[in-house]
Amino acid sequence: MDVIAGLIELKPNSDEEVKDWKAFIEDHREQALESLRAEGVSVESWFSLTLGGKDYLLCYMRADSIEKSQQVMAGSDNPVDARHRQFKENAWVWGSHVKTELLLDLAT
């Protein structure tokens, strides 16, 4: 099982894009869950935060294989995956993704 978390800087004034992305995922919950199953993802959580006046997203993911899940998502025609790819293009500051190092993982 792979576990990752990452901090992603958002472009300035992308609040509406974040709200629209979140609403789309919520409105298409079953398709989102279908996508996660296809990717081998058991948990995907997103958090928003502001640090030093900049907006960020924090993503936490647990999957059979992170590499496989990213490959499946990249080639998916699921509308949720297409919307997520669009969101990344519209709202993320590319090259700003801060990877984290897993120190401890407890699951029951």
The 8 nearest C-alpha neighbors of each residue, nearest first, counted from 0:
[[1, 63, 62, 64, 2, 61, 65, 40],
 [2, 0, 62, 64, 61, 63, 65, 3],
 [3, 1, 61, 60, 62, 0, 4, 101],
 [4, 2, 60, 59, 61, 1, 5, 101],
 [5, 3, 59, 58, 99, 60, 98, 57],
 [4, 6, 98, 58, 97, 57, 99, 7],
 [5, 7, 57, 97, 96, 56, 55, 58],
 [8, 6, 96, 56, 55, 95, 57, 9],
 [9, 7, 55, 92, 95, 91, 54, 56],
 [8, 10, 91, 55, 92, 90, 54, 11],
 [9, 11, 90, 92, 91, 13, 12, 8],
 [12, 10, 13, 9, 54, 53, 14, 90],
 [13, 11, 14, 10, 15, 9, 16, 90],
 [12, 14, 16, 15, 11, 90, 10, 17],
 [15, 13, 17, 16, 12, 18, 11, 19],
 [16, 14, 18, 17, 13, 19, 12, 20],
 [15, 17, 19, 13, 18, 14, 20, 90],
 [16, 18, 20, 14, 15, 19, 21, 13],
 [19, 17, 15, 21, 16, 20, 22, 14],
 [18, 20, 16, 22, 21, 17, 15, 23],
 [21, 19, 23, 17, 22, 18, 16, 24],
 [20, 22, 18, 24, 23, 19, 17, 25],
 [23, 21, 25, 19, 24, 20, 26, 18],
 [22, 24, 26, 20, 25, 21, 19, 27],
 [25, 23, 27, 21, 26, 22, 28, 20],
 [24, 26, 22, 28, 27, 23, 21, 31],
 [25, 27, 23, 24, 28, 22, 21, 29],
 [28, 26, 24, 25, 30, 29, 23, 31],
 [27, 29, 31, 25, 30, 26, 24, 32],
 [30, 28, 32, 31, 27, 33, 26, 34],
 [29, 31, 33, 32, 27, 28, 34, 79],
 [32, 30, 28, 34, 29, 33, 79, 27],
 [31, 33, 35, 29, 34, 30, 28, 36],
 [34, 32, 30, 36, 31, 35, 29, 37],
 [33, 35, 31, 37, 32, 36, 30, 38],
 [34, 36, 40, 38, 32, 37, 33, 39],
 [35, 37, 39, 33, 38, 34, 40, 32],
 [38, 36, 34, 35, 39, 33, 71, 40],
 [37, 39, 68, 35, 36, 40, 71, 34],
 [40, 38, 36, 63, 62, 37, 35, 68],
 [41, 39, 62, 35, 38, 42, 61, 36],
 [40, 42, 62, 61, 39, 43, 35, 36],
 [43, 41, 61, 60, 40, 44, 62, 59],
 [44, 42, 60, 59, 61, 45, 41, 40],
 [43, 45, 59, 58, 60, 42, 46, 57],
 [46, 44, 58, 57, 59, 56, 43, 47],
 [45, 47, 57, 56, 58, 48, 44, 55],
 [48, 46, 56, 55, 57, 45, 49, 54],
 [49, 47, 55, 54, 56, 50, 46, 57],
 [48, 50, 54, 53, 55, 52, 51, 47],
 [51, 49, 53, 52, 54, 48, 55, 8],
 [50, 52, 53, 49, 54, 48, 55, 8],
 [51, 53, 50, 49, 54, 55, 48, 11],
 [54, 52, 50, 49, 51, 55, 8, 9],
 [55, 53, 49, 9, 48, 8, 50, 52],
 [56, 54, 8, 9, 48, 7, 47, 49],
 [55, 57, 47, 7, 46, 6, 48, 58],
 [56, 58, 6, 46, 5, 45, 47, 7],
 [57, 59, 45, 4, 5, 44, 56, 46],
 [60, 58, 4, 44, 43, 3, 45, 57],
 [59, 61, 43, 3, 42, 2, 4, 62],
 [60, 62, 2, 42, 1, 41, 40, 43],
 [63, 61, 40, 64, 1, 39, 41, 0],
 [62, 64, 0, 39, 1, 40, 65, 61],
 [65, 63, 62, 67, 66, 1, 68, 0],
 [66, 64, 68, 67, 62, 1, 69, 63],
 [65, 67, 69, 64, 68, 70, 71, 63],
 [68, 66, 70, 64, 69, 65, 71, 38],
 [67, 69, 38, 65, 71, 70, 66, 72],
 [70, 68, 72, 66, 67, 71, 73, 65],
 [71, 69, 67, 73, 68, 72, 66, 74],
 [70, 72, 68, 74, 69, 73, 38, 75],
 [73, 71, 75, 69, 74, 70, 68, 80],
 [72, 74, 70, 71, 75, 69, 80, 84],
 [75, 73, 71, 72, 70, 76, 69, 80],
 [76, 74, 72, 77, 73, 71, 80, 81],
 [75, 77, 78, 81, 74, 80, 79, 72],
 [76, 78, 80, 79, 75, 81, 34, 30],
 [79, 77, 81, 80, 82, 76, 30, 75],
 [80, 78, 82, 77, 81, 31, 83, 30],
 [79, 81, 83, 77, 82, 78, 72, 84],
 [80, 82, 78, 84, 83, 79, 85, 77],
 [83, 81, 85, 79, 80, 84, 78, 86],
 [82, 84, 86, 80, 85, 81, 79, 87],
 [85, 83, 87, 81, 86, 82, 80, 88],
 [86, 84, 82, 88, 83, 87, 89, 81],
 [87, 85, 83, 89, 84, 88, 90, 82],
 [86, 88, 84, 91, 85, 90, 89, 83],
 [89, 87, 85, 86, 90, 91, 84, 93],
 [90, 88, 86, 87, 85, 91, 16, 13],
 [89, 91, 10, 9, 87, 13, 86, 88],
 [92, 90, 9, 87, 10, 93, 8, 88],
 [91, 93, 9, 10, 8, 95, 94, 90],
 [94, 92, 95, 91, 96, 8, 88, 7],
 [93, 95, 96, 92, 97, 91, 8, 7],
 [94, 96, 93, 92, 8, 97, 7, 6],
 [97, 95, 7, 6, 94, 98, 5, 8],
 [98, 96, 6, 5, 95, 7, 99, 8],
 [99, 97, 5, 96, 6, 4, 100, 3],
 [98, 100, 5, 4, 101, 97, 3, 6],
 [99, 101, 102, 98, 3, 4, 5, 103],
 [100, 102, 103, 99, 3, 104, 2, 4],
 [103, 101, 100, 104, 99, 105, 2, 3],
 [102, 104, 101, 105, 100, 106, 2, 3],
 [105, 103, 106, 102, 101, 2, 107, 3],
 [106, 104, 103, 107, 102, 2, 101, 61],
 [105, 107, 104, 103, 61, 0, 2, 42],
 [106, 105, 104, 0, 41, 103, 61, 42]]
